[in-house]
């Protein structure tokens, strides 16, 4: 009985060493950790480039409407001109719409990609 347990333990530790070498080889070859359960660099790279462009576009749109909104609010505070308050309000509302749209696409995009990986990978 003792001999069988020792042989099993030796086999298990050899198997672990073998898997560790394979894992290390995959990291060295890919430059990152290998994927497990459908997640990892293979799927991430495919979705990240279009999403990275989307994040930059949304960031520019949000900043491009938020900054003028703050400037017009400052002009309204300094001059009391109602047209500045109207412009600040409109730009603020557009900035909120862009931010909420970007967040919505971010969340639901990850949900869709996750479901795709579960069902089709």
DODREN-592273 format. One record per residue (C-alpha): residue in one letter; x, y, z. Coordinates in Angstrom, 3 decimals. Example, Ala and Ser with C-alpha at 12.3 -4.5 7.8 and 13.67 -1.06 7.14 Angstrom:
BEGIN
<node><residuo>A</residuo><xx>12.300</xx><yy>-4.500</yy><zz>7.800</zz></node>
<node><residuo>S</residuo><xx>13.670</xx><yy>-1.060</yy><zz>7.140</zz></node>
***
This chain:
BEGIN
<node><residuo>X</residuo><xx>0.000</xx><yy>0.000</yy><zz>0.000</zz></node>
<node><residuo>X</residuo><xx>2.829</xx><yy>2.401</yy><zz>0.861</zz></node>
<node><residuo>X</residuo><xx>4.526</xx><yy>1.739</yy><zz>-2.456</zz></node>
<node><residuo>X</residuo><xx>1.325</xx><yy>2.539</yy><zz>-4.448</zz></node>
<node><residuo>X</residuo><xx>0.826</xx><yy>5.826</yy><zz>-2.598</zz></node>
<node><residuo>X</residuo><xx>4.429</xx><yy>6.838</yy><zz>-3.287</zz></node>
<node><residuo>X</residuo><xx>4.088</xx><yy>5.991</yy><zz>-6.984</zz></node>
<node><residuo>X</residuo><xx>0.867</xx><yy>8.004</yy><zz>-7.223</zz></node>
<node><residuo>X</residuo><xx>2.446</xx><yy>10.981</yy><zz>-5.471</zz></node>
<node><residuo>X</residuo><xx>5.442</xx><yy>10.806</yy><zz>-7.807</zz></node>
<node><residuo>X</residuo><xx>3.155</xx><yy>10.690</yy><zz>-10.851</zz></node>
<node><residuo>X</residuo><xx>1.104</xx><yy>13.642</yy><zz>-9.584</zz></node>
<node><residuo>X</residuo><xx>4.152</xx><yy>15.777</yy><zz>-8.877</zz></node>
<node><residuo>X</residuo><xx>5.654</xx><yy>14.910</yy><zz>-12.284</zz></node>
<node><residuo>X</residuo><xx>2.359</xx><yy>15.879</yy><zz>-13.924</zz></node>
<node><residuo>X</residuo><xx>2.349</xx><yy>19.202</yy><zz>-12.064</zz></node>
<node><residuo>X</residuo><xx>5.932</xx><yy>19.910</yy><zz>-13.107</zz></node>
<node><residuo>X</residuo><xx>5.032</xx><yy>19.092</yy><zz>-16.716</zz></node>
<node><residuo>X</residuo><xx>2.009</xx><yy>21.428</yy><zz>-16.646</zz></node>
<node><residuo>X</residuo><xx>4.138</xx><yy>24.155</yy><zz>-15.064</zz></node>
<node><residuo>X</residuo><xx>6.671</xx><yy>23.848</yy><zz>-17.907</zz></node>
<node><residuo>X</residuo><xx>3.895</xx><yy>24.051</yy><zz>-20.503</zz></node>
<node><residuo>X</residuo><xx>2.408</xx><yy>27.084</yy><zz>-18.720</zz></node>
<node><residuo>X</residuo><xx>5.816</xx><yy>28.796</yy><zz>-18.607</zz></node>
<node><residuo>X</residuo><xx>6.354</xx><yy>28.036</yy><zz>-22.308</zz></node>
<node><residuo>X</residuo><xx>2.987</xx><yy>29.544</yy><zz>-23.212</zz></node>
<node><residuo>X</residuo><xx>3.748</xx><yy>32.675</yy><zz>-21.231</zz></node>
<node><residuo>X</residuo><xx>7.131</xx><yy>33.001</yy><zz>-22.924</zz></node>
<node><residuo>X</residuo><xx>5.646</xx><yy>32.434</yy><zz>-26.385</zz></node>
<node><residuo>X</residuo><xx>2.637</xx><yy>34.723</yy><zz>-26.017</zz></node>
<node><residuo>X</residuo><xx>4.121</xx><yy>37.307</yy><zz>-23.722</zz></node>
<node><residuo>X</residuo><xx>1.093</xx><yy>36.929</yy><zz>-21.432</zz></node>
<node><residuo>X</residuo><xx>-0.625</xx><yy>34.207</yy><zz>-19.469</zz></node>
<node><residuo>X</residuo><xx>-2.556</xx><yy>31.605</yy><zz>-21.493</zz></node>
<node><residuo>X</residuo><xx>-6.321</xx><yy>31.678</yy><zz>-21.581</zz></node>
<node><residuo>X</residuo><xx>-8.486</xx><yy>29.624</yy><zz>-19.240</zz></node>
<node><residuo>X</residuo><xx>-12.226</xx><yy>28.995</yy><zz>-19.494</zz></node>
<node><residuo>X</residuo><xx>-12.512</xx><yy>31.077</yy><zz>-22.638</zz></node>
<node><residuo>X</residuo><xx>-11.014</xx><yy>34.238</yy><zz>-21.136</zz></node>
<node><residuo>X</residuo><xx>-7.608</xx><yy>35.636</yy><zz>-21.764</zz></node>
<node><residuo>X</residuo><xx>-5.409</xx><yy>37.362</yy><zz>-24.268</zz></node>
<node><residuo>X</residuo><xx>-6.777</xx><yy>35.631</yy><zz>-27.370</zz></node>
<node><residuo>X</residuo><xx>-10.318</xx><yy>36.948</yy><zz>-26.970</zz></node>
<node><residuo>X</residuo><xx>-9.204</xx><yy>40.176</yy><zz>-25.349</zz></node>
<node><residuo>X</residuo><xx>-7.019</xx><yy>41.237</yy><zz>-28.260</zz></node>
<node><residuo>X</residuo><xx>-9.805</xx><yy>40.619</yy><zz>-30.760</zz></node>
<node><residuo>X</residuo><xx>-12.296</xx><yy>42.855</yy><zz>-28.923</zz></node>
<node><residuo>X</residuo><xx>-9.911</xx><yy>45.422</yy><zz>-27.437</zz></node>
<node><residuo>X</residuo><xx>-8.898</xx><yy>47.272</yy><zz>-30.617</zz></node>
<node><residuo>X</residuo><xx>-12.418</xx><yy>48.347</yy><zz>-31.657</zz></node>
<node><residuo>X</residuo><xx>-13.365</xx><yy>49.017</yy><zz>-28.025</zz></node>
<node><residuo>X</residuo><xx>-10.220</xx><yy>51.075</yy><zz>-27.483</zz></node>
<node><residuo>X</residuo><xx>-11.195</xx><yy>53.259</yy><zz>-30.442</zz></node>
<node><residuo>X</residuo><xx>-14.728</xx><yy>53.519</yy><zz>-29.046</zz></node>
<node><residuo>X</residuo><xx>-13.424</xx><yy>54.563</yy><zz>-25.594</zz></node>
<node><residuo>X</residuo><xx>-11.224</xx><yy>57.259</yy><zz>-27.127</zz></node>
<node><residuo>X</residuo><xx>-14.054</xx><yy>58.585</yy><zz>-29.311</zz></node>
<node><residuo>X</residuo><xx>-16.431</xx><yy>58.690</yy><zz>-26.350</zz></node>
<node><residuo>X</residuo><xx>-13.792</xx><yy>60.367</yy><zz>-24.180</zz></node>
<node><residuo>X</residuo><xx>-13.222</xx><yy>63.066</yy><zz>-26.790</zz></node>
<node><residuo>X</residuo><xx>-16.971</xx><yy>63.605</yy><zz>-27.218</zz></node>
<node><residuo>X</residuo><xx>-17.572</xx><yy>63.792</yy><zz>-23.466</zz></node>
<node><residuo>X</residuo><xx>-14.641</xx><yy>66.129</yy><zz>-22.838</zz></node>
<node><residuo>X</residuo><xx>-15.535</xx><yy>68.160</yy><zz>-25.922</zz></node>
<node><residuo>X</residuo><xx>-18.995</xx><yy>68.903</yy><zz>-24.534</zz></node>
<node><residuo>X</residuo><xx>-18.199</xx><yy>69.023</yy><zz>-20.814</zz></node>
<node><residuo>X</residuo><xx>-15.361</xx><yy>71.558</yy><zz>-20.979</zz></node>
<node><residuo>X</residuo><xx>-17.368</xx><yy>74.147</yy><zz>-22.984</zz></node>
<node><residuo>X</residuo><xx>-20.275</xx><yy>73.560</yy><zz>-20.613</zz></node>
<node><residuo>X</residuo><xx>-18.084</xx><yy>74.522</yy><zz>-17.664</zz></node>
<node><residuo>X</residuo><xx>-16.701</xx><yy>77.522</yy><zz>-19.559</zz></node>
<node><residuo>X</residuo><xx>-20.186</xx><yy>78.775</yy><zz>-20.425</zz></node>
<node><residuo>X</residuo><xx>-21.271</xx><yy>78.230</yy><zz>-16.822</zz></node>
<node><residuo>X</residuo><xx>-18.310</xx><yy>80.372</yy><zz>-15.749</zz></node>
<node><residuo>X</residuo><xx>-19.281</xx><yy>83.036</yy><zz>-18.288</zz></node>
<node><residuo>X</residuo><xx>-22.845</xx><yy>82.988</yy><zz>-16.972</zz></node>
<node><residuo>X</residuo><xx>-21.583</xx><yy>83.326</yy><zz>-13.401</zz></node>
<node><residuo>X</residuo><xx>-19.359</xx><yy>86.251</yy><zz>-14.415</zz></node>
<node><residuo>X</residuo><xx>-21.731</xx><yy>88.120</yy><zz>-16.743</zz></node>
<node><residuo>X</residuo><xx>-25.245</xx><yy>86.926</yy><zz>-15.885</zz></node>
<node><residuo>X</residuo><xx>-26.041</xx><yy>86.495</yy><zz>-19.600</zz></node>
<node><residuo>X</residuo><xx>-28.958</xx><yy>84.022</yy><zz>-19.960</zz></node>
<node><residuo>X</residuo><xx>-27.695</xx><yy>82.773</yy><zz>-23.361</zz></node>
<node><residuo>X</residuo><xx>-24.555</xx><yy>81.457</yy><zz>-21.629</zz></node>
<node><residuo>X</residuo><xx>-26.699</xx><yy>79.581</yy><zz>-19.106</zz></node>
<node><residuo>X</residuo><xx>-28.752</xx><yy>78.049</yy><zz>-21.930</zz></node>
<node><residuo>X</residuo><xx>-25.633</xx><yy>76.920</yy><zz>-23.794</zz></node>
<node><residuo>X</residuo><xx>-24.116</xx><yy>75.510</yy><zz>-20.607</zz></node>
<node><residuo>X</residuo><xx>-27.318</xx><yy>73.577</yy><zz>-19.891</zz></node>
<node><residuo>X</residuo><xx>-27.523</xx><yy>72.141</yy><zz>-23.424</zz></node>
<node><residuo>X</residuo><xx>-23.844</xx><yy>71.159</yy><zz>-23.496</zz></node>
<node><residuo>X</residuo><xx>-24.146</xx><yy>69.594</yy><zz>-20.032</zz></node>
<node><residuo>X</residuo><xx>-27.153</xx><yy>67.525</yy><zz>-21.177</zz></node>
<node><residuo>X</residuo><xx>-25.321</xx><yy>66.379</yy><zz>-24.321</zz></node>
<node><residuo>X</residuo><xx>-22.285</xx><yy>65.481</yy><zz>-22.226</zz></node>
<node><residuo>X</residuo><xx>-24.477</xx><yy>63.392</yy><zz>-19.909</zz></node>
<node><residuo>X</residuo><xx>-26.053</xx><yy>61.610</yy><zz>-22.876</zz></node>
<node><residuo>X</residuo><xx>-22.615</xx><yy>60.749</yy><zz>-24.290</zz></node>
<node><residuo>X</residuo><xx>-21.391</xx><yy>59.511</yy><zz>-20.884</zz></node>
<node><residuo>X</residuo><xx>-24.467</xx><yy>57.356</yy><zz>-20.268</zz></node>
<node><residuo>X</residuo><xx>-24.359</xx><yy>55.987</yy><zz>-23.820</zz></node>
<node><residuo>X</residuo><xx>-20.672</xx><yy>55.104</yy><zz>-23.462</zz></node>
<node><residuo>X</residuo><xx>-21.260</xx><yy>53.400</yy><zz>-20.112</zz></node>
<node><residuo>X</residuo><xx>-24.236</xx><yy>51.483</yy><zz>-21.506</zz></node>
<node><residuo>X</residuo><xx>-22.232</xx><yy>50.211</yy><zz>-24.488</zz></node>
<node><residuo>X</residuo><xx>-19.344</xx><yy>49.313</yy><zz>-22.160</zz></node>
<node><residuo>X</residuo><xx>-21.543</xx><yy>47.186</yy><zz>-19.869</zz></node>
<node><residuo>X</residuo><xx>-23.705</xx><yy>45.530</yy><zz>-22.507</zz></node>
<node><residuo>X</residuo><xx>-20.754</xx><yy>45.015</yy><zz>-24.815</zz></node>
<node><residuo>X</residuo><xx>-19.001</xx><yy>43.009</yy><zz>-22.112</zz></node>
<node><residuo>X</residuo><xx>-22.205</xx><yy>41.045</yy><zz>-21.461</zz></node>
<node><residuo>X</residuo><xx>-22.535</xx><yy>40.161</yy><zz>-25.147</zz></node>
<node><residuo>X</residuo><xx>-18.863</xx><yy>39.179</yy><zz>-25.462</zz></node>
<node><residuo>X</residuo><xx>-19.124</xx><yy>37.068</yy><zz>-22.301</zz></node>
<node><residuo>X</residuo><xx>-22.223</xx><yy>35.260</yy><zz>-23.543</zz></node>
<node><residuo>X</residuo><xx>-20.605</xx><yy>34.751</yy><zz>-26.938</zz></node>
<node><residuo>X</residuo><xx>-17.562</xx><yy>33.179</yy><zz>-25.259</zz></node>
<node><residuo>X</residuo><xx>-19.762</xx><yy>30.923</yy><zz>-23.144</zz></node>
<node><residuo>X</residuo><xx>-21.966</xx><yy>29.749</yy><zz>-26.015</zz></node>
<node><residuo>X</residuo><xx>-19.616</xx><yy>29.607</yy><zz>-28.984</zz></node>
<node><residuo>X</residuo><xx>-16.103</xx><yy>29.012</yy><zz>-27.638</zz></node>
***
